[in-house]
Amino acid sequence: MTYTSLRRKTATLIVARAVIGTVLLGLGTIAGITAPGSFPVDPFFVLIAITYGLTILWAVTLRAVDSSTWILDLQSAVDAVLVTAFIYFTGGVTSYFSSLYVLPIIAAATVRHRRGALLVACLSGGLYASLAGAQYLSALGILRDPFLETARLVLPGYFTAGYTVAANVFGFFAVAFLAGSLADGVRSAGVRLEVASNRIADLKALNQHVIDSLPSGLATTDPSQRILSFNRAAEIITGLSFPEVAGRRITDVLQLPGELRQAFDSDLAGAAARRVEFRYRTADKRGEIDIGLTATHLKTPGGRAGFLMTFQDLTDIKKLERDAHMQQRLAAVGEMAAGIAHEIRNPLASMSGSIQILRSELPLTPDQAQLMDIVLRESERLNTTIRSFLAYARPQRFAIARLDVRRALNDTALLLRNSADLHPQHAIEVDLPADEVAYEADENQIKQIVWNLATNGLKAMPDGGTLRLAATGGPATGVTLTVQDSGTGMAPEEVDGLFQPFHGHFSKGSGLGLAIVHRIVTDYNGDIQVSSRPGAGTTVAVRLPVRTGVAA
């Protein structure tokens, strides 16, 4: 029993005591007035006053019952004394109100259980027996009691009086035992109920913790597809909180594709579960993500209660799949490179040399000389493509040394300003810190990364623009190389295939420049981040970590 419930029960007993005392004493007073000689009236007024005075006293001490439970025993004892006084004034052993003793006994059982009920039963039995004994002693003249002497009561015989007292006392103890047993049973049941409630609350909390700890989003709906629950992972994936989605249709919240909407409308078309992957636009700033969702029926002992959906953010997994697919393609290209070099480059050199000899020895018309020049130029272009191919696919020999990345960027910027790809409407800016940007790497490879990215940026600005080269970091934190252009930009699907071989976006070039950049950065265990929008230019950030070993 908690303190709050004990105080509440005590307050209820105080009110009930005042009401019952008022009713009984008031009826006794009315009976004494309407039927003179039945009961003396004056003592009843005194008992009413005492009852109200005690009610005020018990109300004042109500706050103390939590720490001083003896106050409850005192209240029960006083109740027994008041009942004895009432019986005394209504005839004693001949009174019809001896059963009123059960009221304080039951009250004591309510707040003090079996122990309190038995104590009040002992006190009530003693008071009732003493009252009966006092009556007979007064009748014999041994005890002087003005009220008993003037009451002119007709007392029953000794045997009858003894039987009446014994029967009442037995009844007191029977009621005390029964009420106490019931009170103890109620208390035990209350304790068990509280324990069970705590266990249920713990299980509910554990269940909620388990659901919220799931890395996958979890949502349940009613048969009409309205959301009933939405775990923490679901909130993180969608960017929506449960109060925002509660009661809304899951098909609208998750932006489900049409085929799954139709499946929901047809109760999943009779299937046990449905799996679908789709693009989802989040409510926060992440934009579109890839989601994989499985929908099934929510089954309870009473049958199907709605739908259960689990879903995951597959964006990173999809990116890994694309990267793995690209790596497979790159590996296949690498295997082809050796065969291409052996099968094409040597015959190509022979043909080019033969054409040059023929051109110098044979008398040719202007048209024939022009055709031979075309053959020589195209042979050289094909040889350049093969050379780039080999540079990309062939294992590299690293000349690792400490270098100042600023020098590599300045040298590359100087070469760019004097290259054929630079037009008058182009501007090249170099943004470098004042302090040295030291790093351990092959300087030629760093220059090749910047050169390939920069020439690609110049080609993306056919109408002119600004190309910005920057570098930050150092030997303790790694280096970040940034190449930014203000050109045409790219759509997201173009960014995905940007570093694949022969996936060039421009008419000139072999389509291997960015693939070579990707291979070099991968060898240094770095990564490349591309940010681009159509018409807003492109920014490529190459992050090279602290060198702990370079892949061969």
C-alpha positions as CSV (number, residue, x, y, z in Angstrom):
1,M,0.0,0.0,0.0
2,T,1.4,3.4,-0.9
3,Y,1.2,6.4,1.3
4,T,-1.2,8.1,-1.0
5,S,-3.7,5.2,-0.8
6,L,-3.4,5.0,3.0
7,R,-4.2,8.6,3.4
8,R,-7.1,8.3,0.9
9,K,-8.6,5.4,2.8
10,T,-8.2,7.2,6.1
11,A,-9.9,10.3,4.7
12,T,-12.8,8.1,3.4
13,L,-13.2,6.6,6.9
14,I,-13.3,10.0,8.6
15,V,-16.1,11.1,6.3
16,A,-18.0,7.8,6.7
17,R,-17.5,8.0,10.5
18,A,-19.0,11.5,10.6
19,V,-22.0,10.5,8.4
20,I,-22.8,7.3,10.2
21,G,-22.4,8.9,13.6
22,T,-24.7,11.8,12.6
23,V,-27.4,9.4,11.2
24,L,-27.4,7.1,14.2
25,L,-27.2,9.7,16.9
26,G,-29.7,11.9,15.0
27,L,-32.2,9.0,14.8
28,G,-31.6,8.3,18.5
29,T,-32.3,11.9,19.3
30,I,-35.4,12.0,17.2
31,A,-36.6,8.7,18.8
32,G,-36.0,10.1,22.3
33,I,-38.0,13.3,21.5
34,T,-40.9,11.7,19.7
35,A,-41.2,8.8,22.2
36,P,-40.4,10.2,25.6
37,G,-38.9,7.6,28.0
38,S,-37.4,5.5,25.1
39,F,-33.8,7.0,25.4
40,P,-32.4,10.0,27.3
41,V,-31.9,12.8,24.8
42,D,-29.2,14.9,26.4
43,P,-26.4,12.3,26.1
44,F,-27.0,12.0,22.4
45,F,-26.3,15.7,21.9
46,V,-23.0,15.2,23.8
47,L,-22.1,12.2,21.6
48,I,-22.8,14.3,18.4
49,A,-20.6,17.0,19.7
50,I,-17.8,14.6,20.5
51,T,-18.2,12.9,17.1
52,Y,-17.8,16.2,15.2
53,G,-14.9,17.3,17.4
54,L,-13.1,14.0,16.8
55,T,-13.8,14.3,13.1
56,I,-12.0,17.7,13.0
57,L,-9.1,16.3,15.1
58,W,-8.8,13.3,12.7
59,A,-8.8,15.6,9.7
60,V,-6.1,17.7,11.2
61,T,-3.9,14.7,11.9
62,L,-4.5,13.2,8.4
63,R,-1.1,14.2,7.0
64,A,0.6,12.4,9.9
65,V,-0.9,8.9,9.3
66,D,1.8,8.0,6.8
67,S,4.6,8.2,9.4
68,S,2.5,7.6,12.6
69,T,0.2,4.7,12.0
70,W,-0.6,4.5,15.7
71,I,-3.1,7.3,15.0
72,L,-5.1,4.8,13.0
73,D,-5.2,2.4,16.0
74,L,-6.3,5.3,18.2
75,Q,-9.1,6.2,15.9
76,S,-10.4,2.6,15.9
77,A,-10.2,2.4,19.7
78,V,-12.1,5.7,20.0
79,D,-14.7,4.4,17.6
80,A,-15.2,1.3,19.8
81,V,-15.6,3.6,22.9
82,L,-18.2,5.7,21.1
83,V,-20.2,2.7,20.1
84,T,-20.0,1.4,23.7
85,A,-21.4,4.8,24.9
86,F,-24.1,4.7,22.3
87,I,-25.1,1.1,23.5
88,Y,-24.8,2.2,27.1
89,F,-27.4,5.0,26.6
90,T,-29.7,2.7,24.5
91,G,-30.0,-0.1,27.1
92,G,-26.7,-1.8,27.4
93,V,-27.1,-5.6,27.3
94,T,-30.7,-5.1,26.2
95,S,-29.7,-2.7,23.4
96,Y,-30.5,-3.7,19.8
97,F,-27.4,-1.8,18.6
98,S,-24.6,-4.2,19.8
99,S,-23.9,-5.1,16.2
100,L,-22.6,-1.6,15.7
101,Y,-19.3,-2.9,17.0
102,V,-18.6,-4.5,13.6
103,L,-18.3,-1.0,12.1
104,P,-15.0,0.0,13.8
105,I,-13.8,-3.6,13.4
106,I,-14.4,-3.4,9.6
107,A,-12.8,0.1,9.5
108,A,-9.7,-1.2,11.3
109,A,-9.5,-4.1,8.9
110,T,-9.6,-1.6,6.0
111,V,-6.6,0.4,7.1
112,R,-4.7,-2.0,9.5
113,H,-5.8,-5.3,8.0
114,R,-6.2,-8.5,10.2
115,R,-4.0,-7.3,13.1
116,G,-6.0,-4.1,13.5
117,A,-9.3,-5.9,13.2
118,L,-8.5,-8.4,15.9
119,L,-7.2,-5.7,18.3
120,V,-10.5,-3.7,17.9
121,A,-12.5,-7.0,18.3
122,C,-10.7,-7.6,21.6
123,L,-11.3,-4.1,22.8
124,S,-15.0,-4.2,21.7
125,G,-15.5,-7.5,23.4
126,G,-14.0,-6.3,26.6
127,L,-16.0,-3.1,26.5
128,Y,-19.2,-4.9,25.8
129,A,-18.6,-7.5,28.6
130,S,-17.6,-4.7,31.0
131,L,-20.8,-2.8,30.2
132,A,-23.0,-5.8,30.8
133,G,-21.2,-6.6,34.1
134,A,-21.6,-3.0,35.2
135,Q,-25.3,-3.2,34.6
136,Y,-25.7,-6.3,36.8
137,L,-23.5,-5.0,39.5
138,S,-25.6,-1.8,39.6
139,A,-28.7,-3.9,39.8
140,L,-27.3,-5.7,42.8
141,G,-26.4,-2.4,44.4
142,I,-22.7,-3.1,44.3
143,L,-21.9,-0.4,41.7
144,R,-23.4,3.1,41.9
145,D,-24.4,4.4,38.5
146,P,-27.1,7.2,38.5
147,F,-28.1,6.5,34.9
148,L,-28.4,2.7,35.4
149,E,-30.3,3.2,38.6
150,T,-32.8,5.5,37.0
151,A,-33.1,3.7,33.7
152,R,-35.4,1.1,35.2
153,L,-34.2,-1.5,32.7
154,V,-35.6,-5.0,32.8
155,L,-32.4,-7.1,32.7
156,P,-32.5,-10.6,31.3
157,G,-31.4,-13.6,33.4
158,Y,-27.8,-14.2,34.1
159,F,-27.6,-17.2,31.7
160,T,-29.4,-15.2,28.9
161,A,-27.1,-12.2,29.4
162,G,-24.0,-14.4,29.4
163,Y,-25.2,-16.1,26.2
164,T,-25.9,-12.7,24.6
165,V,-22.5,-11.3,25.5
166,A,-20.7,-14.5,24.4
167,A,-22.6,-14.6,21.1
168,N,-21.8,-10.9,20.4
169,V,-18.1,-11.3,21.3
170,F,-17.9,-14.4,19.1
171,G,-19.4,-12.4,16.3
172,F,-16.9,-9.6,16.8
173,F,-14.0,-12.0,16.4
174,A,-15.6,-13.7,13.5
175,V,-16.2,-10.4,11.7
176,A,-12.6,-9.4,12.6
177,F,-11.1,-12.6,11.2
178,L,-13.2,-12.5,8.0
179,A,-12.7,-8.8,7.4
180,G,-9.0,-9.1,8.2
181,S,-8.7,-12.0,5.8
182,L,-10.5,-10.1,3.1
183,A,-8.3,-7.1,3.7
184,D,-5.1,-9.1,3.6
185,G,-6.3,-10.8,0.4
186,V,-7.1,-7.5,-1.2
187,R,-3.7,-6.2,-0.1
188,S,-1.9,-9.3,-1.5
189,A,-3.9,-9.0,-4.7
190,G,-2.9,-5.3,-4.8
191,V,0.7,-6.1,-4.4
192,R,0.6,-8.8,-7.0
193,L,-1.3,-6.4,-9.3
194,E,1.3,-3.7,-8.8
195,V,4.1,-6.2,-9.4
196,A,2.4,-7.4,-12.6
197,S,1.8,-3.8,-13.7
198,N,5.4,-3.0,-13.1
199,R,6.4,-6.1,-15.1
200,I,4.0,-5.2,-17.9
201,A,5.4,-1.6,-17.9
202,D,9.0,-3.0,-18.0
203,L,8.1,-5.3,-20.8
204,K,6.4,-2.5,-22.7
205,A,9.4,-0.2,-22.2
206,L,11.8,-3.0,-23.3
207,N,9.6,-3.7,-26.3
208,Q,9.7,0.0,-27.2
209,H,13.4,0.1,-26.7
210,V,13.9,-2.9,-28.9
211,I,11.7,-1.4,-31.6
212,D,13.5,2.0,-31.4
213,S,16.9,0.3,-31.5
214,L,16.2,-1.4,-34.8
215,P,18.3,0.0,-37.6
216,S,15.4,-0.5,-40.0
217,G,12.3,1.7,-40.1
218,L,9.2,-0.1,-38.7
219,A,5.7,1.1,-39.2
220,T,2.3,-0.5,-38.5
221,T,-1.1,0.5,-39.9
222,D,-4.7,-0.4,-39.4
223,P,-6.6,-2.1,-42.3
224,S,-7.3,1.3,-43.8
225,Q,-3.5,1.9,-44.1
226,R,-3.5,4.6,-41.4
227,I,-0.3,4.7,-39.3
228,L,-0.5,3.4,-35.8
229,S,3.2,3.2,-34.9
230,F,6.5,4.7,-36.3
231,N,9.8,3.8,-34.7
232,R,12.8,6.0,-34.2
233,A,14.7,4.6,-37.3
234,A,11.6,5.4,-39.4
235,E,11.7,9.0,-38.1
236,I,15.4,9.3,-39.0
237,I,15.0,7.8,-42.5
238,T,11.9,9.9,-43.5
239,G,12.7,13.0,-41.5
240,L,9.2,12.9,-40.0
241,S,8.2,12.5,-36.4
242,F,5.5,10.1,-35.2
243,P,3.1,13.0,-34.2
244,E,3.4,14.3,-37.8
245,V,2.4,11.0,-39.4
246,A,0.0,9.4,-36.9
247,G,-3.3,8.7,-38.5
248,R,-2.1,9.5,-42.0
249,R,-2.0,6.9,-44.8
250,I,1.3,5.1,-45.1
251,T,1.1,5.2,-48.9
252,D,1.2,9.0,-48.8
253,V,3.8,9.3,-46.0
254,L,6.3,6.9,-47.7
255,Q,5.5,8.1,-51.2
256,L,4.9,4.5,-52.3
257,P,5.0,3.7,-56.0
258,G,1.7,3.0,-57.8
259,E,2.2,-0.8,-58.0
260,L,2.5,-1.0,-54.2
261,R,-0.5,1.3,-53.6
262,Q,-2.6,-1.1,-55.8
263,A,-1.2,-4.0,-53.8
264,F,-2.4,-2.5,-50.6
265,D,-5.8,-1.7,-52.0
266,S,-6.1,-5.4,-53.0
267,D,-4.8,-6.7,-49.6
268,L,-1.3,-7.3,-51.1
269,A,-3.0,-9.2,-53.9
270,G,-3.1,-12.4,-51.8
271,A,0.6,-12.5,-51.3
272,A,2.2,-13.1,-47.9
273,A,4.6,-10.2,-48.4
274,R,5.7,-7.7,-51.0
275,R,9.2,-6.2,-51.6
276,V,9.9,-3.0,-53.5
277,E,12.7,-0.5,-53.9
278,F,12.0,3.1,-54.8
279,R,13.2,6.7,-54.6
280,Y,12.0,8.8,-51.6
281,R,12.2,12.5,-51.0
282,T,12.9,13.2,-47.4
283,A,11.3,16.0,-45.3
284,D,14.8,17.3,-44.4
285,K,17.6,18.6,-46.5
286,R,19.0,15.2,-47.6
287,G,16.9,15.2,-50.8
288,E,16.1,11.9,-52.5
289,I,17.3,8.6,-51.1
290,D,16.9,5.0,-52.1
291,I,14.5,2.9,-49.9
292,G,13.9,-0.8,-49.8
293,L,10.6,-1.7,-48.2
294,T,8.9,-5.0,-47.3
295,A,5.2,-5.0,-46.6
296,T,3.3,-7.9,-44.9
297,H,0.1,-8.4,-43.0
298,L,0.0,-7.6,-39.3
299,K,-1.4,-10.7,-37.7
300,T,-3.0,-11.0,-34.2
301,P,-4.8,-13.9,-32.5
302,G,-8.0,-12.3,-33.7
303,G,-6.9,-12.2,-37.3
304,R,-5.3,-9.6,-39.6
305,A,-5.2,-6.2,-37.9
306,G,-3.6,-4.2,-40.6
307,F,-0.1,-4.0,-42.3
308,L,3.5,-4.2,-41.0
309,M,6.2,-2.4,-43.0
310,T,10.0,-2.5,-42.6
311,F,12.2,-0.3,-44.7
312,Q,15.8,0.7,-44.9
313,D,17.9,3.5,-46.4
314,L,19.7,1.8,-49.3
315,T,21.5,4.9,-50.6
316,D,24.9,3.9,-49.3
317,I,24.4,0.3,-50.3
318,K,23.4,1.4,-53.8
319,K,26.5,3.6,-54.0
320,L,28.6,0.6,-52.9
321,E,27.0,-1.5,-55.6
322,R,27.7,1.1,-58.2
323,D,31.3,1.4,-57.0
324,A,31.7,-2.4,-57.0
325,H,30.2,-2.6,-60.5
326,M,32.6,0.1,-61.7
327,Q,35.6,-1.8,-60.1
328,Q,34.6,-4.9,-61.9
329,R,34.5,-3.0,-65.2
330,L,37.8,-1.4,-64.4
331,A,39.4,-4.8,-63.7
332,A,38.1,-6.1,-67.0
333,V,39.5,-3.0,-68.7
334,G,42.9,-3.6,-67.0
335,E,43.0,-7.2,-68.4
336,M,42.2,-5.9,-71.8
337,A,44.9,-3.2,-71.7
338,A,47.9,-5.6,-72.0
339,G,46.3,-7.4,-75.0
340,I,45.5,-4.1,-76.7
341,A,49.1,-2.9,-76.1
342,H,50.5,-6.1,-77.6
343,E,48.0,-6.5,-80.4
344,I,47.5,-2.9,-81.6
345,R,50.4,-0.7,-80.5
346,N,53.2,-2.6,-82.2
347,P,51.4,-3.0,-85.6
348,L,50.2,0.6,-85.3
349,A,53.8,1.8,-85.0
350,S,54.8,-0.3,-88.0
351,M,52.0,1.1,-90.1
352,S,52.8,4.7,-89.0
353,G,56.5,4.2,-89.9
354,S,55.7,2.7,-93.2
355,I,53.3,5.5,-94.1
356,Q,56.0,8.1,-93.2
357,I,58.6,6.3,-95.5
358,L,56.1,6.0,-98.4
359,R,55.2,9.7,-98.0
360,S,58.8,10.8,-98.2
361,E,59.8,8.5,-101.1
362,L,56.7,8.4,-103.4
363,P,55.7,11.3,-105.7
364,L,52.2,12.2,-104.3
365,T,49.5,14.5,-105.5
366,P,48.3,17.1,-103.0
367,D,45.2,15.0,-102.2
368,Q,47.3,11.9,-101.7
369,A,49.7,13.7,-99.3
370,Q,46.7,15.1,-97.4
371,L,45.3,11.6,-97.0
372,M,48.6,10.3,-95.7
373,D,48.8,13.2,-93.2
374,I,45.3,12.2,-92.0
375,V,46.5,8.6,-91.5
376,L,49.5,9.8,-89.6
377,R,47.4,12.1,-87.3
378,E,44.8,9.4,-86.6
379,S,47.6,6.9,-85.9
380,E,49.1,9.3,-83.4
381,R,45.7,9.9,-81.8
382,L,45.1,6.2,-81.5
383,N,48.6,5.8,-80.0
384,T,47.8,8.5,-77.5
385,T,44.6,6.7,-76.5
386,I,46.5,3.4,-76.0
387,R,49.2,5.2,-74.0
388,S,46.5,6.6,-71.7
389,F,45.0,3.2,-71.5
390,L,48.2,1.7,-70.3
391,A,48.8,4.6,-67.9
392,Y,45.4,3.7,-66.4
393,A,45.6,-0.1,-66.3
394,R,49.3,-0.8,-65.8
395,P,50.7,-1.1,-62.2
396,Q,52.4,2.1,-61.3
397,R,55.9,2.7,-60.0
398,F,55.7,5.2,-57.2
399,A,58.4,7.7,-56.4
400,I,57.2,8.7,-53.0
401,A,58.8,11.8,-51.5
402,R,57.9,14.7,-49.4
403,L,56.6,17.6,-51.5
404,D,54.9,20.9,-51.2
405,V,51.5,20.5,-52.8
406,R,51.4,24.3,-53.4
407,R,54.2,23.9,-55.9
408,A,52.5,21.1,-57.8
409,L,49.3,23.3,-58.1
410,N,51.3,26.4,-59.2
411,D,53.2,24.3,-61.8
412,T,50.0,22.8,-63.1
413,A,48.3,26.2,-63.3
414,L,51.3,27.5,-65.3
415,L,51.0,24.7,-67.8
416,L,47.2,25.2,-68.1
417,R,47.7,28.9,-68.9
418,N,49.9,27.9,-71.8
419,S,47.8,24.9,-73.0
420,A,45.6,24.7,-76.1
421,D,42.5,24.1,-73.9
422,L,42.7,27.6,-72.4
423,H,40.8,30.4,-74.2
424,P,40.9,34.1,-73.7
425,Q,37.6,34.1,-71.9
426,H,38.9,31.6,-69.3
427,A,40.4,32.6,-66.0
428,I,42.4,30.4,-63.7
429,E,42.6,31.2,-59.9
430,V,44.9,29.5,-57.4
431,D,43.8,29.6,-53.8
432,L,46.6,28.3,-51.5
433,P,47.5,28.9,-47.9
434,A,50.6,30.9,-46.9
435,D,52.2,28.0,-45.1
436,E,53.6,24.9,-46.7
437,V,51.1,22.1,-47.6
438,A,53.4,19.2,-47.1
439,Y,52.5,15.7,-48.2
440,E,54.3,12.4,-49.0
441,A,53.3,11.3,-52.5
442,D,54.5,11.0,-56.1
443,E,54.6,14.6,-57.3
444,N,53.9,13.6,-60.9
445,Q,50.7,11.8,-59.8
446,I,49.5,14.8,-57.8
447,K,50.1,17.0,-60.9
448,Q,48.3,14.4,-63.1
449,I,45.2,14.5,-60.8
450,V,45.0,18.3,-60.9
451,W,45.8,18.4,-64.7
452,N,43.1,15.9,-65.6
453,L,40.5,17.5,-63.4
454,A,41.4,21.0,-64.6
455,T,41.4,20.2,-68.3
456,N,38.0,18.6,-67.8
457,G,36.8,21.8,-66.0
458,L,38.0,24.0,-68.9
459,K,36.2,21.8,-71.4
460,A,33.0,22.2,-69.3
461,M,33.2,26.0,-69.9
462,P,33.1,26.4,-73.7
463,D,31.8,29.9,-73.3
464,G,34.4,30.9,-70.7
465,G,34.4,31.0,-67.0
466,T,36.6,30.8,-63.9
467,L,38.6,27.7,-62.9
468,R,39.7,27.6,-59.3
469,L,42.4,25.4,-57.9
470,A,42.9,25.0,-54.1
471,A,44.7,22.8,-51.6
472,T,44.5,22.5,-47.8
473,G,45.8,20.2,-45.1
474,G,49.2,18.8,-44.3
475,P,51.2,15.6,-43.4
476,A,49.3,15.1,-40.1
477,T,45.8,15.4,-41.4
478,G,46.0,14.5,-45.1
479,V,45.5,16.8,-48.1
480,T,42.3,18.0,-49.9
481,L,42.7,19.1,-53.5
482,T,39.7,21.1,-54.9
483,V,39.0,21.9,-58.6
484,Q,36.0,24.1,-59.2
485,D,34.6,25.4,-62.5
486,S,31.7,27.6,-63.4
487,G,30.7,25.5,-66.4
488,T,27.6,23.7,-67.6
489,G,27.4,21.3,-64.6
490,M,26.0,17.8,-64.6
491,A,22.8,15.9,-63.7
492,P,23.0,13.4,-60.8
493,E,22.9,10.4,-63.2
494,E,25.9,11.8,-65.1
495,V,27.9,12.2,-61.8
496,D,27.4,8.5,-61.1
497,G,29.3,7.4,-64.2
498,L,31.8,10.3,-64.2
499,F,34.8,8.2,-63.4
500,Q,34.0,5.2,-65.6
501,P,36.5,4.5,-68.5
502,F,35.4,5.8,-72.0
503,H,32.6,7.7,-70.4
504,G,33.8,11.1,-71.6
505,H,31.3,14.0,-71.9
506,F,33.3,15.9,-74.5
507,S,34.0,15.2,-78.2
508,K,37.7,15.5,-77.8
509,G,39.6,13.2,-75.5
510,S,40.0,9.4,-74.8
511,G,37.5,9.3,-72.0
512,L,40.2,8.0,-69.7
513,G,41.4,11.1,-67.9
514,L,39.0,11.0,-65.0
515,A,39.3,7.2,-64.8
516,I,43.0,7.7,-64.3
517,V,42.3,10.2,-61.5
518,H,40.0,7.7,-59.8
519,R,42.7,5.0,-60.0
520,I,45.4,7.2,-58.5
521,V,43.2,8.4,-55.7
522,T,42.1,4.8,-55.0
523,D,45.8,3.8,-54.8
524,Y,46.3,6.4,-52.1
525,N,43.2,5.1,-50.2
526,G,41.5,8.5,-50.8
527,D,38.1,9.4,-52.0
528,I,36.5,11.8,-54.5
529,Q,33.4,14.0,-53.8
530,V,31.6,15.6,-56.7
531,S,29.1,18.4,-56.3
532,S,27.4,19.5,-59.5
533,R,24.1,20.9,-60.8
534,P,23.1,21.7,-64.3
535,G,24.0,25.3,-65.1
536,A,25.7,25.8,-61.8
537,G,29.2,24.4,-62.4
538,T,31.0,21.5,-60.8
539,T,33.3,21.2,-57.7
540,V,35.5,18.1,-57.3
541,A,37.2,17.6,-53.9
542,V,39.9,14.9,-53.8
543,R,40.8,13.8,-50.2
544,L,44.1,12.1,-49.8
545,P,44.5,10.7,-46.2
546,V,47.7,10.5,-44.2
547,R,49.9,8.0,-46.1
548,T,50.1,4.7,-44.3
549,G,50.9,2.7,-47.5
550,V,50.1,3.0,-51.1
551,A,48.3,0.2,-53.0
552,A,50.5,-1.3,-55.7
